[in-house]
């Protein structure tokens, strides 16, 4: 901030630090919401200017939540709480923005709290189940793997979609015990299928960034394999591109330890993040999963077709396998075959299904 800059707020206004990285501004006689919004814009513009510390210029960004007296409350605590709720929404709308409190935000906050409570109870009551979606080799048609997908079987609300509870699980840290259960259950089921006489195939489990960065991940993986009596070659861990670029050296060390015990690694939704050839080479992954948006429009969009071909060629050049997810019809499968994609997964083959149904599906595809 340049020296001598004119202050944005008035002497009659109050600025205080709430704690941590949160600050509070109380405006007297602020006028209507438009004037408050203009002031919030000015604050963000001013605070967006670089701070000079020695020879270094540092920039910052932040989110602002706004509540108004008396519309949103007539006491300090309720106004602060509602401003905090509005700030939460500002953060989740892309950060470096400001939002006014609305009653809908209150409804959403209450729903979020209730869902978190139900999620904790669901873990205690073992209300989660795994469904499995087959992955087939395009050349032979053989089932070479399945992806384990968690479902919440709520006794009160039925099957709850993962998109509704996984983000909250990640925000609250509940993804750690949930992910540990998914890993153990997937390994146990893979071992049970083999014991029942099914041909062995890999089972893929998604890892969140929170799980991957935990120091006990390797121990959790080893314990899951040992307790299930499953050989490590049949376990595949799916990582997002963002995991690979976050704290690269620590991530690389974890990846090497997992590879050392024989676990396979794949990059999920490849093409939507920031991976580079250098990252793929260093992390020695085994498979690239081509992101669903590219696969969906493969037939109708020449650009998507070119991207898919390029990903497959790059994968093969690096001695990796390429799998396309989200395959929903024969025409897309035929185009992927022309692109020499190795594996496919999607509704055209089968929807995710419970373990017993998956076993029947596999046996039904066995040659007579």
N, C-alpha and C positions, 0 to 999 in steps of 0.2 A: 504494500500500500504506500502510495507516495506521501512524503511528509507534507503536513499542512493541508491535507484534504479536508474539505468541509464535512462536518458530521452529518450523517443521514438521519439519525433520530434527534429529537429535541431535548433540551435540558430537563423538561418536565417529564420525560419518559424514563423508564427504569430498565436497566440491563443487569441481569445477574446470572451467575453460573449455577445450574442445577446439580451438576456433578458429572464426572466423566467428560463426555464430549457434547453434553446438552446445555443449552443456554436459554434463558427466558427473557423476553422483551415485553414489558407492559406499556401500552400506549394510552395516554390520557386524551380524551376528546378526539378520538381518531377519525370521526366522521363516518362515512358509509363504507361498504365493503370494497368499492372500487378504489378509494383512496388508500385503504389498507393494502390492497393488492399491488398498487403502484409502489408503495413503500417497500413491500417485500421484494419486488423486482429490483429496486434501487439497492437494497441491502445485499442481494445476491450478486448484482453487478459489481458493487464495491468490494465485497469479500472475494470475488473471483479474480481480482487483480493480484499479481504476484507479490509475495512478501519477500523482501530482501533481507537475508540473514548472512552477514559476511559477504562472501562472493557468490552466494547461492540464491537463486530465485525459486521460491516454493509456492505452488498453487494449491488451492483447496476447493472443495465443493461441499454443499450441504443441503439439507431438506428442511423446509419450514412448514409447521402445522399451525393453523390459525383458528381460534375460537373467539366469538364476539359476545360481549355483554350488552343487553341481558338475554339475547336470543338463545344462546347456548348454555346459559347458567347465570346464577346471581351470586355465586360465591367462588372464592379462589380455587378451591380443590376441584370443583366440577369443571371450571373453565380450563384448568391445567390438564386435567385428565382428557378432556375433549380435544385440546390442542395437541396432546401427545398422540391421540388416535389419528388425528389428521396428518401429523408428521409421519406416522407409520405408513399411511397410504401414499404420501408424497415419496417416501423411499421406494415403495414398491411400484411406483409409476415411472421409474427411471432415474430417481435421485436428482439432486440439484434443481428441485422444483418446489413450489409451495401449493398447499391445498387448504381450503376452508373445511371446517367440520360440517358434516351433514348427518342427519339421523340415520341414513342408510349405512354410514360408516359404523355407527353404534350397533346396528343390527348385525353387520358383518363381523364386528369385533366379538360380540356375544356368541355368534355362530362358531367363530374360530375357537373361542375358549371352550365351548361345549364339545366341539369335535376333538380338541386336544384331550379333554377329560375322557371322552369315550374311547379314544385311541389308547390311552394308558390302560384303561380297563380291559380293552380288547387284548392287549398283550398279556395281561395277568390271566385272562380267561381262555387264552389260546384260540381266538376267534379267526385266525388267519389260515388260509389254505394256499397251496400252490397249484397253478394250472401250467400245462406244458404245451409249447407249440413246436411241432416238428420242423426240422431243417433237413432238406434232401440234397443229395449230390445231383447236379443237373445232368451229368453224363450218364450215370448208371441208374438214377432214380432211387437209389438206396437211402434210407434214413441214416444220417451221419451224426445227428445231434438233436437236442431239444433245448429250448430256452425256458427257464423257470420264471414264471410270472406270478407275483404275489397278489392275492385277492383277499379282501376283508369280508368275511361272512358274518355280518352283524345280525343278531337275533331280532333286533328291532327294525332295522332298515334294509335288510336283505344284503345283496352283494354290492358293496361300495366300490366305486371305480377308483383305481390307483391314483388317477390324476387329482382326486379330491383329497386323499389323505397322505400321499407321499411327500408333497411339499411341506405340509405341517410336520410330518415326522422328521424331515430334514431340519426345519427351523428349530424344533424343540430338542433335537438330539435323540429322539426316539428311534431314528433310523438305525442307530447302532445296535440296540437289542433286537430290533426287527430284522435287520440285515444278518445278524448272527444266527437267528432262527432260520431264515431263508437258506443260508449257506448249509447249515447242518441238515435241514430237511431235504434239500435237493441232493446232497451226497447220500443220505440214507435211502432215498427213493431210487437213485441210480444203482446203488448196490442191490436193492431189493429186486429191481428189474432183472439184473444179471443173474441173481440167485434163482429167479423164476424161469430162467432159460431164454430170455430175450437176448438177441445179439447185442453186444456192448456198443454204446454210442455215448458221445460226450453230453454233459449237461452244462448249459451256460447260465451263469448267475451274474446279474448286474451289481456293480459296486458303486456306491455314491462316493463323492469326494471326501465326505466326512469319514466314511469307513476306511477309505484307502489311506488317509493320513494318520490313522490311529497306529500307535506303536505296537499294539498287540494283534495286528491283522494277520501276520504270518502264523502266530500261535493259534489264532482262531481257525485259520484254514487247515493247518495240520491236525488240530483236534477234531475238526469236522470230518476229515478224511479217515483218521484213525478210528473214531467211534463208529463210522459207517462201514469200515473195512473196505474202502474204495481206493483203487489205484489212482494216483494223482493225474495220470494221463487222460482220465475221463472227466476231469473238471476243467471248465473254461471260465475265466473271469472277464466280464465285459467292462471296459473302462471308457469314459467319455474323453474326447480330445482335450477338454479343459483340465482334466486330471493330469494329463501328461505335461502340460506347460506350467502347472502350479508347483513352485518349489522343485524345479526339475531334478536337482541332484538327489534330494531325499526321495523323490518319487522313483528315480532311476534305481536307487539302492533297493527299495522295496520290490520293484519289478524284477530285479535280478535275483533276489532271494526267492520270490515266487517261482521264477523260471527254474531255479536250481533244484526245487523239489519236484519238478515235472509238470507243474500246472500250466495250462495254455492261457494266453492273453489275447484279447481281441479289442479293437477300437470300435465302439458303437457310434452310430449316426455319423459315419465318416463323410467329410465334405462340408459339414455345417460349422466346423470350429476352426482351429488355428494350427492344425498339425502341419509339419513340414517333413520332407524326406529325412532330414537329420534326426528329428525326433523318432520317426519310425525305425530308423536304423539303430539308434542308440537303445531304444526300449525293447528291441527284438520281439515285437508282437508276432502273433501267428496268423491273424486274420483281420481283414477290414470289413466292417459291415456298412454297405452303401446306404446312405440315409434315404428314408422312405420318400421324401418329396421328389428326389431325382428319379426314383423307380416308378412312382405313380404316373408321371407324365412322360415316361420313356418313349412311348410309341408316338405321341402327338407333339412332343417338343424336341426339336433338333438339338437345342443347346443341352438339355438334360441327357439326351442320348450320347452326346459327345463327352459329357462329364462322366457318365457311367463307363464308357469305353476307356477313358483316360485313367479312371480309378482302377479298373481291372488290369489294364496294362501295367500300371505302376506297381500294383500288388504283385503281379507275376514277376516283374523285374527285380523286386525285393524278395522273391521266393516266399510270398505270402499267399494265402487263399483269400478269395473275395466272395462275400455272401451278400445277396440283395434281400432286404426285408421289405415287407409290404407288397408282395406279389399277389395280385388279386384276379388275374385272368391269364388264359393260355397265350394270348398275343404278347403280353409282357414277358412271360416265361420264354417264349420263342425268341424274342429279341435279345434277352439275356444270354440265351444259348449261343446266339450269333456273336455276342460280345465276348464269349468264352468265360463267362462268369462261372465260378466253381459250384456255388451252393445258392439255394433260394429258400425263403421262408415267407409265409403269408397265408391269407384266407383261401387262396386258390388251392393250396395243399390241405390246410386244415386250420380251424380256429383253435386258440388255446383250450385245453381240455383237462379234466382231472386225471390223476395218475392211472386209474383203472381203465379209463377210456383210451388213454395214450397207449397202454399195453395192448389193448384190443386192436387199435389202429395199426400198430407195428406188426402184429401177428397177421393182420389182414392183408398186409402188403408183401408178406413172405411168399416166395415161389412155392407152388403146390408140389 
